Amino acid sequence: MIRSELLNSLAKDNPDLRAEEVEQVVDIFFEEIAQRLSEGGRVELRGFGAFSTREREARKGRNPRTGETVDVPAKRVPYFKPGKDMRRRLNDA
């Protein structure tokens, strides 16, 4: 599902909201998750899963085109752990 499909689905399920209002709700939802993760926090949505970040250490990488060794700096990356209900739903379907 892409963002526009999500917006259309939410608008269809909530005919009392204008399209701009639905889009604003989705924007706020994703912005709040991104903001919390950028602060080093965690976002838990019961029944769905938890978003957090993980640290990746610096390492030596390789440029696939030239084969040259390059330094890859340490970084934080987003991580999603599905909740128990989500895992059950995926595996029972």
N, CA, C and O of each residue as an XYZ file, in Angstrom:
372
protein
N       0.841     -1.177      0.000
C       0.000      0.000      0.000
C       0.885      1.239      0.000
O       1.869      1.318      0.736
N       0.527      2.184     -0.820
C       1.265      3.441     -0.856
C       0.435      4.508     -0.138
O      -0.739      4.302      0.171
N       1.073      5.648      0.118
C       0.453      6.705      0.912
C      -0.911      7.133      0.354
O      -1.864      7.301      1.115
N      -1.007      7.308     -0.952
C      -2.271      7.757     -1.548
C      -3.373      6.710     -1.349
O      -4.532      7.077     -1.156
N      -3.040      5.430     -1.391
C      -4.028      4.383     -1.148
C      -4.499      4.416      0.309
O      -5.678      4.211      0.595
N      -3.573      4.675      1.213
C      -3.937      4.806      2.625
C      -4.886      5.985      2.815
O      -5.903      5.861      3.498
N      -4.560      7.121      2.217
C      -5.422      8.297      2.329
C      -6.812      8.023      1.768
O      -7.813      8.404      2.376
N      -6.880      7.367      0.616
C      -8.178      7.046      0.006
C      -8.987      6.107      0.893
O     -10.192      6.297      1.056
N      -8.343      5.106      1.463
C      -9.031      4.155      2.333
C      -9.573      4.843      3.583
O     -10.713      4.606      3.981
N      -8.756      5.695      4.199
C      -9.210      6.423      5.380
C     -10.341      7.392      5.052
O     -11.283      7.536      5.832
N     -10.251      8.053      3.906
C     -11.307      8.986      3.490
C     -12.620      8.246      3.240
O     -13.698      8.743      3.567
N     -12.516      7.052      2.658
C     -13.714      6.251      2.388
C     -14.370      5.794      3.696
O     -15.596      5.780      3.805
N     -13.552      5.422      4.686
C     -14.072      4.955      5.971
C     -14.555      6.103      6.862
O     -15.271      5.870      7.836
N     -14.168      7.337      6.533
C     -14.543      8.511      7.328
C     -15.104      9.600      6.423
O     -14.450     10.621      6.206
N     -16.314      9.393      5.892
C     -16.866     10.351      4.932
C     -17.161     11.723      5.546
O     -17.339     12.699      4.817
N     -17.213     11.804      6.871
C     -17.475     13.083      7.525
C     -16.238     13.992      7.546
O     -16.350     15.175      7.868
N     -15.053     13.445      7.202
C     -13.823     14.234      7.152
C     -13.503     14.626      5.713
O     -13.677     13.836      4.785
N     -13.033     15.861      5.547
C     -12.582     16.295      4.225
C     -11.243     15.622      3.917
O     -10.536     15.199      4.832
N     -10.897     15.525      2.644
C      -9.644     14.890      2.216
C      -8.447     15.582      2.853
O      -7.474     14.927      3.226
N      -8.516     16.915      2.980
C      -7.412     17.665      3.593
C      -7.237     17.289      5.060
O      -6.112     17.234      5.558
N      -8.342     17.031      5.751
C      -8.283     16.644      7.161
C      -7.679     15.258      7.327
O      -6.887     15.025      8.240
N      -8.050     14.350      6.453
C      -7.489     12.995      6.490
C      -5.992     13.060      6.249
O      -5.216     12.405      6.945
N      -5.588     13.844      5.267
C      -4.165     13.986      4.954
C      -3.409     14.605      6.127
O      -2.282     14.205      6.419
N      -4.017     15.568      6.793
C      -3.384     16.205      7.943
C      -3.195     15.209      9.081
O      -2.154     15.217      9.738
N      -4.177     14.360      9.322
C      -4.069     13.350     10.375
C      -2.922     12.382     10.070
O      -2.126     12.065     10.954
N      -2.839     11.920      8.842
C      -1.780     10.991      8.446
C      -0.411     11.667      8.561
O       0.544     11.055      9.040
N      -0.315     12.923      8.125
C       0.952     13.663      8.237
C       1.387     13.791      9.685
O       2.553     13.566     10.007
N       0.460     14.149     10.559
C       0.781     14.296     11.988
C       1.209     12.963     12.577
O       2.171     12.904     13.344
N       0.508     11.893     12.228
C       0.822     10.557     12.737
C       2.259     10.163     12.399
O       3.019      9.760     13.280
N       2.629     10.280     11.130
C       3.973      9.890     10.707
C       5.036     10.847     11.228
O       6.143     10.424     11.559
N       4.709     12.131     11.303
C       5.662     13.111     11.822
C       5.961     12.849     13.297
O       7.108     12.973     13.726
N       4.948     12.492     14.069
C       5.156     12.201     15.488
C       6.044     10.964     15.672
O       6.912     10.953     16.545
N       5.836      9.936     14.866
C       6.683      8.741     14.942
C       8.120      9.107     14.587
O       9.048      8.727     15.300
N       8.312      9.837     13.498
C       9.659     10.224     13.069
C      10.340     11.107     14.108
O      11.530     10.946     14.377
N       9.589     12.039     14.693
C      10.152     12.937     15.703
C      10.604     12.157     16.929
O      11.694     12.391     17.451
N       9.776     11.240     17.386
C      10.130     10.453     18.574
C      11.366      9.597     18.310
O      12.243      9.494     19.167
N      11.441      8.983     17.130
C      12.605      8.163     16.796
C      13.866      9.011     16.685
O      14.939      8.579     17.106
N      13.749     10.220     16.120
C      14.926     11.077     15.981
C      15.445     11.534     17.342
O      16.623     11.866     17.475
N      14.580     11.555     18.346
C      14.981     11.914     19.701
C      15.542     10.713     20.461
O      15.932     10.834     21.622
N      15.580      9.559     19.803
C      16.096      8.350     20.443
C      15.030      7.574     21.187
O      15.342      6.633     21.916
N      13.769      7.959     21.011
C      12.666      7.308     21.705
C      12.164      6.067     20.991
O      12.762      5.587     20.028
N      11.051      5.567     21.493
C      10.430      4.353     20.983
C       8.943      4.632     20.827
O       8.366      5.369     21.627
N       8.318      4.055     19.813
C       6.884      4.216     19.593
C       6.265      2.825     19.575
O       6.611      1.984     18.746
N       5.341      2.600     20.507
C       4.686      1.293     20.594
C       3.210      1.448     20.282
O       2.512      2.242     20.913
N       2.739      0.686     19.308
C       1.330      0.675     18.930
C       0.793     -0.713     19.263
O       1.029     -1.674     18.531
N       0.073     -0.805     20.367
C      -0.418     -2.100     20.852
C      -1.175     -2.843     19.758
O      -2.018     -2.270     19.069
N      -0.863     -4.118     19.611
C      -1.509     -4.952     18.607
C      -0.874     -4.840     17.231
O      -1.158     -5.647     16.346
N      -0.020     -3.850     17.047
C       0.624     -3.662     15.744
C       2.112     -3.930     15.835
O       2.629     -4.816     15.153
N       2.814     -3.166     16.680
C       4.243     -3.366     16.830
C       4.916     -2.149     17.434
O       4.258     -1.203     17.867
N       6.238     -2.191     17.454
C       7.013     -1.113     18.060
C       8.101     -0.641     17.102
O       8.794     -1.444     16.477
N       8.233      0.668     17.003
C       9.287      1.298     16.222
C      10.365      1.763     17.177
O      10.066      2.334     18.225
N      11.609      1.524     16.825
C      12.734      2.002     17.617
C      13.906      2.209     16.663
O      13.767      2.062     15.448
N      15.059      2.551     17.227
C      16.245      2.679     16.390
C      17.313      1.739     16.919
O      17.303      1.361     18.090
N      18.207      1.378     16.066
C      19.342      0.537     16.433
C      20.614      1.205     15.946
O      20.632      1.892     14.925
N      21.678      0.983     16.706
C      22.975      1.554     16.355
C      23.704      0.599     15.412
O      23.748     -0.608     15.650
N      24.265      1.143     14.356
C      25.123      0.376     13.457
C      26.533      0.907     13.631
O      26.757      2.113     13.524
N      27.468      0.044     13.894
C      28.852      0.472     14.092
C      29.510      0.816     12.755
O      29.080      0.359     11.696
N      30.554      1.627     12.832
C      31.331      1.948     11.635
C      31.964      0.662     11.109
O      32.297     -0.243     11.876
N      32.122      0.600      9.806
C      32.695     -0.612      9.206
C      33.380     -0.271      7.900
O      33.287      0.848      7.396
N      34.062     -1.250      7.373
C      34.671     -1.117      6.048
C      33.696     -1.713      5.042
O      33.231     -2.843      5.194
N      33.402     -0.933      4.019
C      32.532     -1.408      2.960
C      33.319     -1.518      1.669
O      34.528     -1.289      1.642
N      32.617     -1.875      0.593
C      33.272     -2.021     -0.695
C      32.401     -1.399     -1.756
O      31.202     -1.668     -1.832
N      33.012     -0.565     -2.577
C      32.303      0.014     -3.704
C      32.115     -1.097     -4.740
O      33.100     -1.609     -5.270
N      30.870     -1.478     -5.037
C      30.648     -2.606     -5.952
C      31.117     -2.337     -7.379
O      31.425     -3.275     -8.113
N      31.176     -1.094     -7.771
C      31.587     -0.761     -9.132
C      33.100     -0.874     -9.301
O      33.580     -1.413    -10.298
N      33.856     -0.355     -8.310
C      35.309     -0.324     -8.456
C      36.022     -1.361     -7.601
O      37.190     -1.667     -7.841
N      35.325     -1.906     -6.599
C      35.964     -2.852     -5.693
C      36.784     -2.164     -4.615
O      37.381     -2.827     -3.768
N      36.815     -0.838     -4.644
C      37.595     -0.055     -3.686
C      36.972     -0.139     -2.290
O      35.749     -0.119     -2.153
N      37.814     -0.234     -1.253
C      37.348     -0.254      0.127
C      37.010      1.164      0.562
O      37.771      2.100      0.317
N      35.839      1.314      1.220
C      35.411      2.625      1.701
C      35.000      2.513      3.161
O      34.552      1.458      3.610
N      35.154      3.606      3.897
C      34.725      3.645      5.285
C      33.240      3.995      5.338
O      32.801      4.981      4.745
N      32.473      3.175      6.056
C      31.059      3.442      6.261
C      30.923      3.908      7.708
O      31.254      3.156      8.625
N      30.442      5.132      7.934
C      30.385      5.667      9.301
C      29.307      4.985     10.151
O      28.382      4.369      9.621
N      29.439      5.104     11.457
C      28.421      4.600     12.384
C      27.139      5.396     12.156
O      27.186      6.565     11.771
N      25.997      4.758     12.395
C      24.726      5.446     12.202
C      23.622      4.748     12.975
O      23.768      3.608     13.414
N      22.510      5.463     13.131
C      21.304      4.873     13.715
C      20.350      4.554     12.573
O      20.214      5.331     11.628
N      19.697      3.415     12.669
C      18.744      3.023     11.642
C      17.411      2.670     12.304
O      17.397      2.166     13.427
N      16.279      2.931     11.613
C      14.985      2.574     12.184
C      14.818      1.056     12.218
O      15.344      0.329     11.376
N      14.068      0.607     13.220
C      13.820     -0.820     13.398
C      12.359     -0.994     13.784
O      11.831     -0.218     14.582
N      11.702     -2.004     13.226
C      10.316     -2.312     13.550
C      10.220     -3.733     14.053
O      10.719     -4.662     13.418
N       9.584     -3.900     15.187
C       9.346     -5.240     15.730
C       7.836     -5.439     15.776
O       7.142     -4.747     16.522
N       7.321     -6.381     14.983
C       5.872     -6.602     14.974
C       5.396     -7.125     16.325
O       6.113     -7.855     17.009
N       4.178     -6.742     16.699
C       3.576     -7.195     17.939
C       3.062     -8.622     17.810
O       3.002     -9.196     16.723
N       2.696     -9.168     18.958
C       2.210    -10.552     19.015
C       0.989    -10.755     18.118
O       0.924    -11.740     17.382
N       0.019     -9.833     18.171
C      -1.172     -9.956     17.330
C      -0.826     -9.898     15.847
O      -1.396    -10.639     15.046
N       0.102     -9.025     15.481
C       0.517     -8.909     14.083
C       1.182    -10.199     13.612
O       0.876    -10.694     12.527
N       2.077    -10.736     14.410
C       2.748    -11.992     14.033
C       1.742    -13.125     13.895
O       1.829    -13.926     12.965
N       0.798    -13.193     14.807
C      -0.244    -14.239     14.745
C      -1.063    -14.072     13.476
O      -1.347    -15.047     12.780
N      -1.439    -12.845     13.177
C      -2.258    -12.567     11.991
C      -1.534    -12.937     10.706
O      -2.148    -13.461      9.777
N      -0.233    -12.668     10.645
C       0.548    -12.987      9.450
C       0.734    -14.487      9.270
O       0.728    -14.988      8.145
N       0.897    -15.197     10.368
C       1.207    -16.629     10.272
C      -0.018    -17.520     10.237
O       0.083    -18.672      9.815
N      -1.181    -17.026     10.668
C      -2.405    -17.823     10.644
C      -3.183    -17.640      9.342
O      -4.083    -18.421      9.033
N      -2.830    -16.606      8.582
C      -3.581    -16.307      7.355
C      -3.258    -17.263      6.243
O      -3.807    -17.145      5.147
